[in-house]
Amino acid sequence: MKIPEIYLSSDFVNNLAQNTFCGSHAWHRLLSWLSVDQPFQDFMEIWQNKFMHPFHNNDTLDNLPPVDGALEPFFDDLYPAQFILRMAQIAEKKKLSWLFSALNNEQQEILHDWLIDSKIDAEKSIIADNWTTALDEKSLIISNTHLYKSLTAEVMSVISQLANTKNKKKDSA
């Protein structure tokens, strides 16, 4: 199956990489499965016919076609599920709701949990996509923690706060 050009464009791939933890290499590997994975091919045919144009066209935002349950049969397959997750990650709010309507309640809950998890994993993509490039140790922050900050300094700071003489005097009075 031929991969739709929109998904190979540098604009799309850069947008995806900036808004997800799926870097360009991972995205191209995912799409490469279209050549051999039949469930992914079946999914992509439905995606192209019902979803692709409205999803990528902002003119259709107020007139999205009904897609109730259309993706349910594909959600349990690995590559379609990954593709759906990536589209959900870059979707604006109205299109995300529209995309959710194509799934059943249980699948919606799973996708919702994946979206939460993916926000946590987003910072990991920086390391995964740049593992051969040296990282600036002064600015590398993961979950509001400087990656190279001394753990000893953190521990000593907490001990210092606990051992503050003013606190001791209040407790003993």
PyMOL commands that set and color helices and strands:
alter all, ss='L'
color gray80, all
select helices_A, chain A and resi 5-7+10-19+24-35+38-56+58-60+72-74+78-90+93-100+105-129+151-162+165-172
alter helices_A, ss='H'
color red, helices_A
select strands_A, chain A and resi 141-142+145-146
alter strands_A, ss='S'
color yellow, strands_A
deselect
rebuild
show_as cartoon
